[in-house]
Structures are given as structure tokens and as C-alpha cells.
């Protein structure tokens, strides 16, 4: 597997990295396991303080972090800056709130004594993360697991090695113990070996469905816990009474952010027929205002896609959709630019036999459906193999929430843009994966929820006829 930084705006190979050796993996596993033994007896508040230092170090090196991500995978510099700041916010939130959430929890019980659940670390976690948010994806696994006391090994995407190594270096420079997060340029066989190793107790993956199946299969064979986030085809429902000014302002942003390369991007716009024509026209108008160019230039509003291969795959998907009957309402033309730019495109008249109806289009392509009823909108939204997120726009927020409750996804936002904040659980259902990252739920993803019942002495009067059958030993 070739790990290299290729600037998608200039097509220049910036830097190449050597693959990790098996010995480097073994060293990381042993170092992580030894650190886990120390974390088990360390006061959580000490790691919370270190997370504050991680947040400070991220902000100290924010310019370098943002520029590295932009050069490496092409996102707009302002978007990269926002991602870096979000990482600091995540680290701070767990530093401020995590220790309290990990306090033992008492349980009311009919058992003799006092029952408590204690939340304890389990061991080394294997992280497999994607390129589209090269820092955020790391931090939403690192921060909670570091606080819990689980050391981590990171295998990042092959096209974002500079970002991966830089974030690992920043975390180490912040004062965290060596082995807290070890970035290695691994191949997938080595990832499988790591998951199989008894020192590793879990695996977290954000990525493709194929990658999720591979990780889940290996983890299942070795009885290891996993969390998987595998993409989505998020619906954006527009009801007849929606505020169309708000809809128009959010719709293009929700599809074009990060050049449309986001699992939770709105990919299927499901619009009531009486506002359908207005929606299409206003989406066209906003797409037409976008300016492709150098993502480091603040005047640029459309970034290139992350690789030549990604651009070509998206074009193939659009061509297949058109061949199957889709109409191009806007776009699907080439820019006279060397970078990996894809013109924002609107596809309509997608029937349920069209591959675009069930295949994620990971780039700036909007599929728009016309519906005649709210029931049809909900049924169409749920007619997807994925279930990550979604957006509903309605004139009444309470009614919008009623519609949102019927959507088969892990997250829905009503009259709002999507949010990714540490206090909010992130994850999906169906082929979008399982488990949650961030929030208290994410904090508990890889903990031992240990029950401890303590009593001054056993309840001898009820022990013979109690809940557990006993045998007379006389």
C-alpha cells in the first residue's frame, strides 16, 4: 500500500512514506499494552489535564494542521481550519466532562448489599480512519478512549499520511505518554493481525462498507468489540410549508461542504411537488455561484475532490445514472482546470431501478426527487440501504420532529444544518454501521461495565431459597 501525499489541486506528489514493518507493529502493540497497565491505576483526572494540553497544542499549531490537510486532500482552507478547531473542542469537552461520566453508578437492586457499575478501560484499540476529515476522525476516537485509559494504534488512509502523522506528533508533543496514539503506515493484513492480537480489545472504523465488513469479520472471529461508521445516502426532506429561503441557503451547503465528500452530506433531496420547481431553480442558482480554484485561496468556494481516482469513479456513477434514465438538471460538464474538480451536478427523474437510487455518490452530485405526499416522502427516505443522518424542513418544528422520528437513521436535524459536536452522539443504522462515537455513548464504546456488589456479610437467611439454587452439602 503506497502512502503518499498528492496535492489534488496541483497533482504534485508532495511526500511519500515507507510502509510499517511487522516489528514496528509488534513494538507498538507491546508499548500500548504496557501503557494500558499504567493507565489502569492512574487517576483519570491526570489524563483529563493532558487532554486540555492536547487542545492547547492543537490550537498552537492550527495553521500548520489546516494547511497540511488542505494540501493533502484538497478541502477549502476555511473548512480545514474549522475541522482543526473542532478537534480542540472535542478534546476539551472530554477533559471537562469525561471523568464525571466515568464515575461508578449505583443500581437499585433486591440483591444483598450495594450494587455499582464501574467503568474501566479494556486495552489497546485499533483505529482505521478515512481521509475526508483526517483530524476529526482521529480525535473523536482518541479523546474518549485516552480518557478511559485505552491506548490506540492508528491506521489512516493511504492518501492522508502527512495529516495522520502530524496529528499524532501534536498529541505526543502535548505531553501524552508515548504509545497513547501510535500512527503506523500499515497494510490491511497487518491491521487484521493487530485485531487478532490478544493485547488489542477493540477496533473502530470509519470508512467504506467493504472495509467495515473486513474489520467486523476479523473482529468477530476473535471476539473483539467494534464500532463502524460506513457512509450514507442522507435524505433532505422539504415539506410544502417549509421556509424556502432557509431551505435554499442550507441545501447547497449541505451537499457541497468538503466537496460533497462527507458521509452525512445530504445526497437525496426529497421535495414536495408544489415547491419542487423553486427548489431546483434555487439549487441551480447557488451551484452556479461556486468558484473552483486553489483551496488555499479564501476566494475559492469549490474545492477539488481528493484524488483523480475518486473523481473518475464519481463520473462513472453519473454516466451510469444518466444511461439508466436520469436527467441532468444542472452540471455534468468539465472544468478547464488541472486539479481534480468535479462540477456540481443535479440529477432528477431517478427511478428505483436506477443505480443512483441505492448507490452513494461521494462528491458534489445532488439527486432530487419530487413527491406528492408526506407519506411518500417518508417511504422514499427509508427506501435506502443506509441510515446515517438526515434533514427535515417543515413550517412547524414540532411537526418536522414527528416526521424525523419516522426516518430510519441515527441522526436527523429539523430546520437546521448538520452538527458535529462532542456532546452529540454520532452514528447510524442499517448499512451505515453500528455503535456511536462522541457524547457519553462514545465514551462507553470500549469500556468494561463491571458490576460490583458489596455487602458487610452474606444474607444467610435467604441464601438457600434465593435466586440462585444451592445444594445441601451436609
Buried (B, 14 or more C-beta within 10 A) or exposed (E): EEBBBBBBBEEEEEEEBEBBEEEBBBBBBBBBBBBBEEBEEEEBEEBBEBBBBBBBBBBBBBEEBBBBBBBBBBBBBBBBBBBBBBBBBBBBBBBEBBBEBBEEEEEEEEEBBEBBBBBBBBBBBBBBBBBBBBBBBBBBBBBBBBBBBBBBBBBBBBBBBBBBBBBBBBBBEBBBBEBBBBBBBBBBEBBBBBBEBEBBBBBBBBBBBEBBEBBBEBBEEEEBBBBBBBBBBBBBBBBEBBEBEEBBBBBBEBBBBBBBBBBBBBBBBBBBEEBBEBBBEBBBEBBEEBEBBBBBEEEBBBBBBBBBEBBEBBBEBBEBBBEBEBEBBBBBEEBEEEBBBBBBBBBBBBEEEBBBBBBBBBBBBBBBBBBEEBEBBBEBBBBBEBBBBBBBBBEEBEBBBBBBEBBBBBBBBBBBBBEBEBEBBBBBEBBBBBBBBBBBBBBBBBBEEEEEEEEEEEEEEEEEEEEEEEEEEE
